[in-house]
Amino acid sequence: MTIAYITHKQFNHHDMPGHPEHGGRLRAVWQKMEESHVDEAVLPLLPEPIDEATLLLGHTHQHLTKLGTIEAHHQGGIALIDADTYMTPLSYTIARRSVGAVILGVDSVLDGTAHQAVVATRPPGHHATRNRAMGFCLLGNVAIAARYAQLEYGLKRVAIVDFDVHHGNGTQDILEEDDSVLFVSTHQHPLYPGTGMAEEIGSGQGEGFTVNIPMSAGSGDRNYATVFDEIVWKAVTRFSPELIIVSAGFDAHWADPLGGMRLSLQGFQHLTGQLNQMANRFCEGRIVYAMEGGYDLEVMGCGFTNMVGQLAGLPLLDPLGASPNAHEPDVSVLIDRLRHLHGF
């Protein structure tokens, strides 16, 4: 089984020292992949920046012009788009390469180069809306890749599953009127950006194809396993995708400084194992994992490496163990509400 591993040194040049979303996140992944020899079990591929015509699958001309203008006139240092989101002189080019990396992952599993793909990329993308960069994100990596898969390969049904601790509001914004893409998001609520209520189920033709699972702080391995069993599996089964793309954030870990969840690395391993089973059942194993958040460097390095290692049949890395607080809030009311909203 061939696993495509897609990353690029240029991703490290989008960097703001002291910012949570800094280049050290990706260096932690590269280091752990090398130390664990997981990088020896993959097929390395190098992405190119994607063209603006493809970016228009997810964004407006206005948004792309704004990013291009900032890059063209930015002479050095850091340009702040908002309080959370920055650009360096090459950030738009790097962000286009980040989209290109996820698209290369899609290409690799759909053209037969690989069976699965994992994409170690930044800046992340799931907060970038059609017309706005926000939440550390400049371009909607995963949403654009889903649309690309449909345009270039004729796929009728693509599923996106997002287990980042923050709601993927940008992915939802781009795709919420689309009934050919299922978007499922598990996330802490309330938390940035404040979206992702259960009642946000898509709109127009896409109504019912957005499944938001807003979980209370303190949820960990048990609650995540439950919502995957009771909601995620049912949503994916009913949709029967031809490709699964995963927004893989590791900030729902109990040690992450920006979230309040209690997943362990073992818990993440269970979630990715479930997603791999879904891919095997519905889309001939075709799954693409794209890196999103995660701000504890040890968790980030181990979590991503475990994701690759699981596909390659390698042992779990878990130096941090279980959450020191085993108590989890009751998730049954949320499950019942989601069953009612979506007819599960």
C-alpha positions, 0 to 999 in steps of 0.5 A: 500500500502506497502512502503519499506524503506531501510537504514543502520546506517553503511552508516554514517561511510563513512564520511569525515568532511568538504567534501560535501558528508558527513554523515550529509546528511543521518542524515538529512534524518533520522531526518526529516523522524522521525520528520515528522512521515513518518517513521511510514508509511513504512516497514523498511528493512536492507540491507547486503553488496552485493557479488562481483559476483553481482558487476561484473554486472556493474564493472571490476575485476580491479576496484573491486580489487583496492577498495578492496586493498585500504580497506585492506591496509588502516589503518586509516584516509582518502584515496583520490582516486581523488580530489573529492572521498575518502575512509575510512577504511570501505568504500568498505564494506559500498559501497557494502552495498549501492549497496545491499540496492538498490538491496533489494529495487528491491527485495522488489517490485518484490517479493511482499514484497512492492509496492514501495521502497525508499533507503536512502543510501550513498555513492552515485553511479551514477558517478562510471564507469565500471572501475573508482570511481569518483564524490563521488561515488565508485560503480554504485548502480542503474546500478547494481540493474537494471542488477540484476533485469533482471538476477534474475527476468527475466525482459526484460525492466528496465528504470532508470530516473536520476534527480540529477543536475549532469549527471549520467556518470557512469550509462551511461558508464555501460549501454550505449550499452544495449537496455534492459535498458532505461537511462534518465538523466535531468542535468545541463550542463555545470557542473561536470563531463562535459558529458551528451550532447544530442547527447550521445544517447548510442552506438551499440545495445544500440543506442537510449536507452540513453536520455540525457537532458542537461539543462541550469543553472537557469532552475526550476519548469517550465522547468523541468515540460516541459521536463518531459511532452515533453521528459521523458514521451515520452521516457518511454512510447515508452520503456514501462518498467517493473520496474522504478529505480530513481536516486534521487538527490536533488541538482537541488534545488535552495538552493543547494551549488553545482548546479545552478538550481532553482527547489523548493521542490514543483517542485521535488514533481511534478517530483516524482508524474510524475514518480509514474504515469509512474510506475502505467501506465507501471509497476504495480506501481513498482518503486525504489527511490535511493538517490544520491546527494543533499548538502543542509541539509534542502533540503536533509531531506525534499526532501527525506521525501517528496518523501516517504510522497507522496507515503504514501499520506502525506502533502508536507514539503516545508519550503524554498518555491519557488526560489527567482529568477523566470526567467528561460532560454528558453528550446524550442531549447533543446526540438526540438533537443531531438525530432529530435534525438529520433524521438519523 
